[in-house]
Amino acid sequence: MASVEHLLEITGTVAAVTDQKIDRIHGITRRSRMLALNASIEAQRVGQMGRGFAVVADEVKAISSEIAELTDSLRGELRGKLDSLSGFGRALAEEVRQVRGERLADLAHNAVEIADRNLYERSCDVRWWATDSAMVDCLMDPAKAGHASKRLGVILDSYTVYLDLWVADASGRVIANGRRSRYPNAIGTDVSRQPWFRDAMATQSGNDFAVADISREGALGGALVATYATAIREGGEADGAPIGALGIFFDWEAQAQTIVDGVRLSPQERQKSRCLLIDRDHRIIADSARRGLLVEKFPLRTKLGDRGCYQDMDGTVVAYALTPGYETYAGLGWYGIIIQEE
């Protein structure tokens, strides 16, 4: 893109210099014609003695007219060529912008798709673990909550992307968690009013799950989490009655940062780019610049459809793509965004 802009700059400079030089030549020819006219008048005044001088004056006038005609022709030819070159440069620049925009939109799409693939696995995890006998047993017999916590700890040892896993009884009180030493205040926490618990208890079967907006969880040290949940059902059966809920807390900030930091930009592009993930309300939920999480909204314009690229008033290029979902996971209306300075 820089090379195309340089071409347009050179073309504009050549056109300006050409006009300037031709204007100077016109000025010289006008002065020459004026001198020739004055010489002719003077030659006529002195009569026979000025005849030779008059011939020279006429020749100077003729040459000046020829030069003027030549410079006008040169201006026309050069202007036509330079206009063609400028038009070619602008068309090339537009093509480069379109290719660049499509590539950035592809990268934005790839970023949000990676997030969706990751979260699809979370939706599978929570439905699978909710059928574990240790989860079911501790809700039927609270004395077995300690065993359930140990079982959750074993799961966490294998799945390092989670901060913690909680089992809440039907009243919404947490009775077991996997990292009791790290998060001792989790046990006894009332989650009955939290959306993930209410939505989990309202699921129709063990095939369904609930997901909450990215948020900070106070009982987990204020960590930024993606929370997935489902009901734990009698007998661990898909059609059993809900007896509690399993909530799993994905370490969103760390994992999402890896996604936006991993967008495949060149070192030069990375210096002038910002990669984001935003939720359906356009809140920033991941940012390569590490700012604005959950407090800043990005004013995305989506008139181009589910994906596109446009230029802001300040010249900044904005490429975006709506989440495509993954497998049975429809996605949450999130967008991947790449903001790039010209």
C-alpha positions as a Markdown table, in Angstrom:
| # | Residue | x | y | z |
|---|---|---|---|---|
| 1 | Met | 0.0 | 0.0 | 0.0 |
| 2 | Ala | 2.9 | 2.4 | 0.8 |
| 3 | Ser | 4.3 | 1.8 | -2.7 |
| 4 | Val | 1.0 | 2.7 | -4.4 |
| 5 | Glu | 0.7 | 5.8 | -2.3 |
| 6 | His | 4.2 | 6.8 | -3.2 |
| 7 | Leu | 3.4 | 6.3 | -6.9 |
| 8 | Leu | 0.4 | 8.6 | -6.5 |
| 9 | Glu | 2.5 | 11.2 | -4.7 |
| 10 | Ile | 5.2 | 11.1 | -7.4 |
| 11 | Thr | 2.5 | 11.4 | -10.1 |
| 12 | Gly | 1.0 | 14.4 | -8.4 |
| 13 | Thr | 4.4 | 16.0 | -8.0 |
| 14 | Val | 5.3 | 15.5 | -11.7 |
| 15 | Ala | 2.0 | 17.0 | -12.8 |
| 16 | Ala | 2.5 | 20.1 | -10.5 |
| 17 | Val | 6.1 | 20.6 | -11.7 |
| 18 | Thr | 5.1 | 20.1 | -15.3 |
| 19 | Asp | 2.4 | 22.8 | -15.0 |
| 20 | Gln | 4.8 | 25.1 | -13.2 |
| 21 | Lys | 7.6 | 24.8 | -15.9 |
| 22 | Ile | 5.2 | 25.1 | -18.8 |
| 23 | Asp | 3.7 | 28.2 | -17.2 |
| 24 | Arg | 7.2 | 29.7 | -17.0 |
| 25 | Ile | 7.8 | 28.9 | -20.7 |
| 26 | His | 4.6 | 30.6 | -21.6 |
| 27 | Gly | 5.7 | 33.6 | -19.6 |
| 28 | Ile | 9.0 | 33.7 | -21.5 |
| 29 | Thr | 7.3 | 33.4 | -24.9 |
| 30 | Arg | 4.9 | 36.3 | -24.0 |
| 31 | Arg | 7.8 | 38.5 | -23.1 |
| 32 | Ser | 9.6 | 37.4 | -26.3 |
| 33 | Arg | 6.5 | 38.3 | -28.4 |
| 34 | Met | 6.2 | 41.7 | -26.6 |
| 35 | Leu | 9.9 | 42.4 | -27.4 |
| 36 | Ala | 9.4 | 41.4 | -31.0 |
| 37 | Leu | 6.3 | 43.7 | -31.2 |
| 38 | Asn | 8.3 | 46.6 | -29.8 |
| 39 | Ala | 11.1 | 45.9 | -32.2 |
| 40 | Ser | 8.7 | 45.8 | -35.2 |
| 41 | Ile | 7.3 | 49.2 | -34.1 |
| 42 | Glu | 10.7 | 50.7 | -33.7 |
| 43 | Ala | 11.8 | 49.2 | -37.1 |
| 44 | Gln | 8.9 | 50.8 | -38.8 |
| 45 | Arg | 9.7 | 54.2 | -37.2 |
| 46 | Val | 13.2 | 54.3 | -38.5 |
| 47 | Gly | 12.2 | 53.1 | -41.9 |
| 48 | Gln | 14.6 | 51.6 | -44.4 |
| 49 | Met | 17.4 | 51.4 | -41.8 |
| 50 | Gly | 15.3 | 49.2 | -39.5 |
| 51 | Arg | 14.2 | 46.7 | -42.2 |
| 52 | Gly | 16.8 | 44.0 | -41.1 |
| 53 | Phe | 15.8 | 44.5 | -37.5 |
| 54 | Ala | 12.2 | 44.0 | -38.5 |
| 55 | Val | 13.0 | 40.6 | -40.1 |
| 56 | Val | 14.7 | 39.5 | -36.9 |
| 57 | Ala | 11.7 | 40.6 | -34.8 |
| 58 | Asp | 9.3 | 38.7 | -37.1 |
| 59 | Glu | 11.4 | 35.6 | -36.7 |
| 60 | Val | 11.5 | 36.0 | -32.9 |
| 61 | Lys | 7.7 | 36.3 | -32.9 |
| 62 | Ala | 7.3 | 33.2 | -35.1 |
| 63 | Ile | 9.6 | 31.2 | -32.9 |
| 64 | Ser | 7.7 | 32.4 | -29.7 |
| 65 | Ser | 4.4 | 31.3 | -31.3 |
| 66 | Glu | 5.9 | 27.9 | -32.2 |
| 67 | Ile | 7.3 | 27.4 | -28.7 |
| 68 | Ala | 3.9 | 28.4 | -27.2 |
| 69 | Glu | 2.1 | 25.9 | -29.5 |
| 70 | Leu | 4.6 | 23.2 | -28.6 |
| 71 | Thr | 4.3 | 23.8 | -24.8 |
| 72 | Asp | 0.5 | 23.7 | -25.1 |
| 73 | Ser | 0.7 | 20.4 | -27.0 |
| 74 | Leu | 3.2 | 19.1 | -24.4 |
| 75 | Arg | 0.9 | 20.1 | -21.5 |
| 76 | Gly | -2.0 | 18.3 | -23.1 |
| 77 | Glu | -0.1 | 15.1 | -23.8 |
| 78 | Leu | 1.6 | 15.0 | -20.4 |
| 79 | Arg | -1.7 | 15.9 | -18.6 |
| 80 | Gly | -3.4 | 13.0 | -20.4 |
| 81 | Lys | -0.6 | 10.5 | -19.5 |
| 82 | Leu | -0.4 | 11.7 | -15.9 |
| 83 | Asp | -4.2 | 11.6 | -15.5 |
| 84 | Ser | -4.1 | 8.0 | -16.8 |
| 85 | Leu | -1.3 | 7.2 | -14.4 |
| 86 | Ser | -3.1 | 8.7 | -11.5 |
| 87 | Gly | -6.3 | 6.8 | -12.4 |
| 88 | Phe | -4.3 | 3.6 | -12.6 |
| 89 | Gly | -2.7 | 4.4 | -9.2 |
| 90 | Arg | -6.1 | 5.1 | -7.6 |
| 91 | Ala | -7.6 | 1.9 | -9.0 |
| 92 | Leu | -4.6 | 0.0 | -7.8 |
| 93 | Ala | -4.8 | 1.6 | -4.4 |
| 94 | Glu | -8.5 | 0.7 | -4.1 |
| 95 | Glu | -7.7 | -2.9 | -5.1 |
| 96 | Val | -5.0 | -3.1 | -2.5 |
| 97 | Arg | -7.4 | -1.6 | 0.1 |
| 98 | Gln | -10.0 | -4.2 | -0.8 |
| 99 | Val | -7.5 | -7.1 | -0.6 |
| 100 | Arg | -6.2 | -5.7 | 2.7 |
| 101 | Gly | -9.7 | -5.3 | 4.1 |
| 102 | Glu | -10.7 | -8.9 | 3.1 |
| 103 | Arg | -7.5 | -10.3 | 4.7 |
| 104 | Leu | -8.1 | -8.3 | 7.9 |
| 105 | Ala | -11.8 | -9.5 | 8.0 |
| 106 | Asp | -10.5 | -13.1 | 7.5 |
| 107 | Leu | -8.2 | -12.6 | 10.5 |
| 108 | Ala | -11.0 | -11.2 | 12.6 |
| 109 | His | -13.2 | -14.1 | 11.6 |
| 110 | Asn | -10.5 | -16.5 | 12.5 |
| 111 | Ala | -10.0 | -15.0 | 15.9 |
| 112 | Val | -13.7 | -15.2 | 16.9 |
| 113 | Glu | -14.0 | -18.7 | 15.4 |
| 114 | Ile | -11.1 | -19.9 | 17.6 |
| 115 | Ala | -13.0 | -18.5 | 20.6 |
| 116 | Asp | -16.1 | -20.3 | 19.6 |
| 117 | Arg | -14.3 | -23.6 | 19.1 |
| 118 | Asn | -12.8 | -23.2 | 22.5 |
| 119 | Leu | -16.2 | -22.5 | 24.1 |
| 120 | Tyr | -17.9 | -25.3 | 22.2 |
| 121 | Glu | -15.7 | -27.6 | 24.2 |
| 122 | Arg | -16.8 | -25.9 | 27.4 |
| 123 | Ser | -20.4 | -26.5 | 26.6 |
| 124 | Cys | -19.6 | -30.2 | 26.1 |
| 125 | Asp | -17.5 | -30.4 | 29.3 |
| 126 | Val | -20.2 | -29.1 | 31.6 |
| 127 | Arg | -22.9 | -31.5 | 30.3 |
| 128 | Trp | -20.6 | -34.4 | 30.6 |
| 129 | Trp | -19.3 | -33.7 | 34.1 |
| 130 | Ala | -22.8 | -33.0 | 35.4 |
| 131 | Thr | -23.6 | -36.7 | 34.9 |
| 132 | Asp | -20.6 | -37.8 | 37.1 |
| 133 | Ser | -21.9 | -39.9 | 40.0 |
| 134 | Ala | -19.9 | -37.8 | 42.5 |
| 135 | Met | -21.9 | -34.7 | 41.5 |
| 136 | Val | -25.2 | -36.5 | 41.7 |
| 137 | Asp | -24.4 | -38.2 | 45.0 |
| 138 | Cys | -23.3 | -35.1 | 46.9 |
| 139 | Leu | -26.6 | -33.4 | 46.1 |
| 140 | Met | -28.5 | -36.5 | 47.3 |
| 141 | Asp | -26.3 | -36.8 | 50.4 |
| 142 | Pro | -24.4 | -33.5 | 51.4 |
| 143 | Ala | -22.0 | -35.6 | 53.5 |
| 144 | Lys | -20.4 | -36.7 | 50.2 |
| 145 | Ala | -19.6 | -33.1 | 49.2 |
| 146 | Gly | -16.0 | -33.6 | 50.2 |
| 147 | His | -15.7 | -36.5 | 47.8 |
| 148 | Ala | -17.3 | -34.4 | 45.1 |
| 149 | Ser | -14.7 | -31.6 | 45.7 |
| 150 | Lys | -11.9 | -34.1 | 45.3 |
| 151 | Arg | -13.4 | -35.4 | 42.1 |
| 152 | Leu | -13.6 | -31.8 | 40.8 |
| 153 | Gly | -10.0 | -31.3 | 41.8 |
| 154 | Val | -9.0 | -34.3 | 39.7 |
| 155 | Ile | -10.8 | -32.9 | 36.7 |
| 156 | Leu | -9.1 | -29.5 | 37.2 |
| 157 | Asp | -5.7 | -31.1 | 37.2 |
| 158 | Ser | -6.4 | -32.3 | 33.6 |
| 159 | Tyr | -8.2 | -29.2 | 32.4 |
| 160 | Thr | -5.9 | -26.2 | 33.2 |
| 161 | Val | -8.1 | -23.7 | 31.3 |
| 162 | Tyr | -10.6 | -23.6 | 34.3 |
| 163 | Leu | -10.3 | -21.5 | 37.4 |
| 164 | Asp | -12.8 | -23.6 | 39.4 |
| 165 | Leu | -15.8 | -25.9 | 39.2 |
| 166 | Trp | -18.8 | -25.5 | 41.5 |
| 167 | Val | -21.7 | -27.7 | 42.6 |
| 168 | Ala | -24.7 | -25.8 | 43.9 |
| 169 | Asp | -27.7 | -27.4 | 45.5 |
| 170 | Ala | -31.3 | -26.7 | 44.5 |
| 171 | Ser | -31.4 | -23.6 | 46.7 |
| 172 | Gly | -28.4 | -22.1 | 45.0 |
| 173 | Arg | -25.8 | -22.7 | 47.8 |
| 174 | Val | -22.4 | -23.9 | 46.7 |
| 175 | Ile | -21.6 | -27.2 | 48.5 |
| 176 | Ala | -18.5 | -28.4 | 46.5 |
| 177 | Asn | -15.7 | -26.8 | 44.5 |
| 178 | Gly | -12.5 | -28.2 | 42.9 |
| 179 | Arg | -9.9 | -25.7 | 44.3 |
| 180 | Arg | -10.8 | -25.4 | 48.0 |
| 181 | Ser | -7.4 | -24.2 | 49.0 |
| 182 | Arg | -7.2 | -21.5 | 46.4 |
| 183 | Tyr | -10.8 | -20.4 | 46.7 |
| 184 | Pro | -11.9 | -21.2 | 50.2 |
| 185 | Asn | -14.8 | -18.7 | 50.2 |
| 186 | Ala | -16.6 | -20.5 | 47.3 |
| 187 | Ile | -18.3 | -23.0 | 49.7 |
| 188 | Gly | -21.4 | -21.5 | 51.0 |
| 189 | Thr | -21.7 | -18.8 | 48.3 |
| 190 | Asp | -25.3 | -18.0 | 47.4 |
| 191 | Val | -25.6 | -18.2 | 43.6 |
| 192 | Ser | -29.4 | -18.4 | 43.5 |
| 193 | Arg | -29.7 | -15.0 | 41.8 |
| 194 | Gln | -26.9 | -15.5 | 39.3 |
| 195 | Pro | -28.1 | -15.9 | 35.7 |
| 196 | Trp | -26.0 | -19.0 | 35.1 |
| 197 | Phe | -27.6 | -20.9 | 38.1 |
| 198 | Arg | -31.2 | -19.8 | 37.2 |
| 199 | Asp | -30.7 | -20.7 | 33.5 |
| 200 | Ala | -29.1 | -24.0 | 34.4 |
| 201 | Met | -32.0 | -25.0 | 36.7 |
| 202 | Ala | -34.4 | -24.1 | 33.9 |
| 203 | Thr | -32.8 | -26.3 | 31.2 |
| 204 | Gln | -35.2 | -28.9 | 29.8 |
| 205 | Ser | -32.8 | -31.8 | 29.7 |
| 206 | Gly | -29.3 | -32.9 | 30.2 |
| 207 | Asn | -28.6 | -32.1 | 26.6 |
| 208 | Asp | -29.0 | -28.4 | 27.3 |
| 209 | Phe | -26.6 | -25.9 | 28.9 |
| 210 | Ala | -26.6 | -22.3 | 30.1 |
| 211 | Val | -23.9 | -19.6 | 29.4 |
| 212 | Ala | -23.5 | -16.3 | 31.1 |
| 213 | Asp | -22.0 | -13.1 | 29.7 |
| 214 | Ile | -18.3 | -12.6 | 30.4 |
| 215 | Ser | -18.0 | -11.2 | 34.0 |
| 216 | Arg | -15.8 | -10.9 | 37.0 |
| 217 | Glu | -16.4 | -13.4 | 39.8 |
| 218 | Gly | -15.9 | -12.0 | 43.2 |
| 219 | Ala | -15.5 | -15.4 | 44.9 |
| 220 | Leu | -12.7 | -16.2 | 42.4 |
| 221 | Gly | -10.7 | -13.1 | 43.2 |
| 222 | Gly | -12.5 | -10.9 | 40.7 |
| 223 | Ala | -11.2 | -13.0 | 37.8 |
| 224 | Leu | -12.7 | -12.5 | 34.4 |
| 225 | Val | -14.6 | -15.7 | 33.6 |
| 226 | Ala | -16.8 | -17.3 | 31.0 |
| 227 | Thr | -19.3 | -19.3 | 32.9 |
| 228 | Tyr | -21.0 | -22.5 | 31.6 |
| 229 | Ala | -23.6 | -24.4 | 33.6 |
| 230 | Thr | -26.2 | -27.1 | 33.4 |
| 231 | Ala | -28.5 | -28.9 | 35.8 |
| 232 | Ile | -27.4 | -31.9 | 37.7 |
| 233 | Arg | -30.3 | -34.4 | 37.5 |
| 234 | Glu | -31.6 | -37.3 | 39.4 |
| 235 | Gly | -29.6 | -40.5 | 38.6 |
| 236 | Gly | -27.4 | -38.5 | 36.2 |
| 237 | Glu | -30.1 | -39.1 | 33.6 |
| 238 | Ala | -30.7 | -36.6 | 30.8 |
| 239 | Asp | -34.5 | -36.6 | 31.6 |
| 240 | Gly | -34.1 | -36.7 | 35.4 |
| 241 | Ala | -35.4 | -33.9 | 37.6 |
| 242 | Pro | -33.0 | -31.1 | 38.4 |
| 243 | Ile | -31.5 | -31.4 | 41.9 |
| 244 | Gly | -28.8 | -28.8 | 41.6 |
| 245 | Ala | -26.4 | -27.2 | 39.1 |
| 246 | Leu | -22.8 | -27.5 | 38.0 |
| 247 | Gly | -21.1 | -24.2 | 37.1 |
| 248 | Ile | -17.7 | -24.2 | 35.4 |
| 249 | Phe | -15.5 | -21.1 | 35.3 |
| 250 | Phe | -13.3 | -20.8 | 32.2 |
| 251 | Asp | -10.2 | -18.6 | 32.7 |
| 252 | Trp | -11.4 | -16.2 | 30.0 |
| 253 | Glu | -8.9 | -13.4 | 30.4 |
| 254 | Ala | -5.8 | -15.5 | 30.0 |
| 255 | Gln | -7.2 | -17.7 | 27.2 |
| 256 | Ala | -8.8 | -14.8 | 25.3 |
| 257 | Gln | -5.6 | -12.8 | 25.5 |
| 258 | Thr | -3.8 | -15.7 | 23.8 |
| 259 | Ile | -6.3 | -15.5 | 21.0 |
| 260 | Val | -6.1 | -11.8 | 20.3 |
| 261 | Asp | -2.3 | -11.8 | 20.7 |
| 262 | Gly | -2.0 | -14.7 | 18.3 |
| 263 | Val | -3.7 | -13.0 | 15.3 |
| 264 | Arg | -1.3 | -13.5 | 12.4 |
| 265 | Leu | -0.1 | -10.0 | 11.7 |
| 266 | Ser | 3.3 | -9.0 | 10.4 |
| 267 | Pro | 5.6 | -7.2 | 12.9 |
| 268 | Gln | 5.0 | -3.9 | 11.1 |
| 269 | Glu | 1.2 | -4.4 | 11.1 |
| 270 | Arg | 1.2 | -5.4 | 14.8 |
| 271 | Gln | 2.7 | -2.0 | 15.7 |
| 272 | Lys | -0.2 | -0.2 | 14.3 |
| 273 | Ser | -3.0 | -2.7 | 15.0 |
| 274 | Arg | -5.4 | -3.5 | 17.8 |
| 275 | Cys | -7.2 | -6.8 | 17.9 |
| 276 | Leu | -10.5 | -7.1 | 19.8 |
| 277 | Leu | -13.3 | -9.5 | 20.7 |
| 278 | Ile | -16.6 | -7.8 | 21.6 |
| 279 | Asp | -19.8 | -9.3 | 22.9 |
| 280 | Arg | -23.3 | -8.8 | 21.5 |
| 281 | Asp | -23.6 | -5.5 | 23.4 |
| 282 | His | -20.3 | -4.4 | 21.8 |
| 283 | Arg | -18.5 | -4.5 | 25.2 |
| 284 | Ile | -14.8 | -5.2 | 24.8 |
| 285 | Ile | -14.1 | -8.7 | 26.2 |
| 286 | Ala | -10.6 | -9.2 | 24.9 |
| 287 | Asp | -8.1 | -6.6 | 23.7 |
| 288 | Ser | -4.5 | -7.0 | 22.4 |
| 289 | Ala | -3.8 | -3.6 | 23.9 |
| 290 | Arg | -5.0 | -4.9 | 27.3 |
| 291 | Arg | -7.4 | -2.1 | 28.0 |
| 292 | Gly | -11.1 | -1.4 | 28.2 |
| 293 | Leu | -12.2 | -4.9 | 29.3 |
| 294 | Leu | -15.9 | -4.9 | 30.2 |
| 295 | Val | -15.9 | -1.1 | 30.6 |
| 296 | Glu | -15.4 | 0.1 | 27.0 |
| 297 | Lys | -17.8 | -0.4 | 24.2 |
| 298 | Phe | -16.6 | -0.3 | 20.6 |
| 299 | Pro | -18.8 | 1.6 | 18.2 |
| 300 | Leu | -18.8 | -1.0 | 15.4 |
| 301 | Arg | -20.7 | -0.2 | 12.2 |
| 302 | Thr | -22.2 | -3.4 | 10.7 |
| 303 | Lys | -24.1 | -2.0 | 7.7 |
| 304 | Leu | -21.8 | -4.2 | 5.5 |
| 305 | Gly | -23.3 | -7.3 | 7.0 |
| 306 | Asp | -21.9 | -10.1 | 9.1 |
| 307 | Arg | -18.4 | -9.3 | 8.0 |
| 308 | Gly | -16.7 | -6.4 | 6.3 |
| 309 | Cys | -14.1 | -3.6 | 6.4 |
| 310 | Tyr | -14.5 | 0.1 | 6.4 |
| 311 | Gln | -12.6 | 3.3 | 7.1 |
| 312 | Asp | -13.4 | 5.5 | 10.0 |
| 313 | Met | -13.5 | 9.3 | 9.9 |
| 314 | Asp | -9.9 | 9.5 | 11.2 |
| 315 | Gly | -8.7 | 7.2 | 8.5 |
| 316 | Thr | -8.4 | 4.1 | 10.7 |
| 317 | Val | -9.3 | 0.8 | 9.0 |
| 318 | Val | -11.8 | -1.4 | 10.9 |
| 319 | Ala | -12.3 | -5.0 | 9.8 |
| 320 | Tyr | -14.8 | -7.2 | 11.6 |
| 321 | Ala | -16.6 | -10.6 | 11.5 |
| 322 | Leu | -19.6 | -12.0 | 13.4 |
| 323 | Thr | -19.1 | -15.3 | 15.2 |
| 324 | Pro | -20.0 | -18.2 | 12.8 |
| 325 | Gly | -20.6 | -20.6 | 15.7 |
| 326 | Tyr | -19.1 | -24.0 | 15.8 |
| 327 | Glu | -20.7 | -27.5 | 15.5 |
| 328 | Thr | -23.8 | -27.4 | 17.7 |
| 329 | Tyr | -22.6 | -24.2 | 19.4 |
| 330 | Ala | -24.4 | -21.2 | 17.8 |
| 331 | Gly | -22.2 | -18.6 | 19.4 |
| 332 | Leu | -23.3 | -15.6 | 21.4 |
| 333 | Gly | -23.4 | -12.8 | 18.9 |
| 334 | Trp | -19.7 | -11.9 | 19.4 |
| 335 | Tyr | -17.5 | -10.1 | 16.9 |
| 336 | Gly | -13.8 | -10.3 | 16.1 |
| 337 | Ile | -12.4 | -6.9 | 15.2 |
| 338 | Ile | -9.0 | -5.6 | 13.9 |
| 339 | Ile | -8.4 | -1.9 | 14.0 |
| 340 | Gln | -5.5 | -0.7 | 11.9 |
| 341 | Glu | -4.0 | 2.7 | 11.4 |
| 342 | Glu | -3.2 | 3.7 | 7.9 |
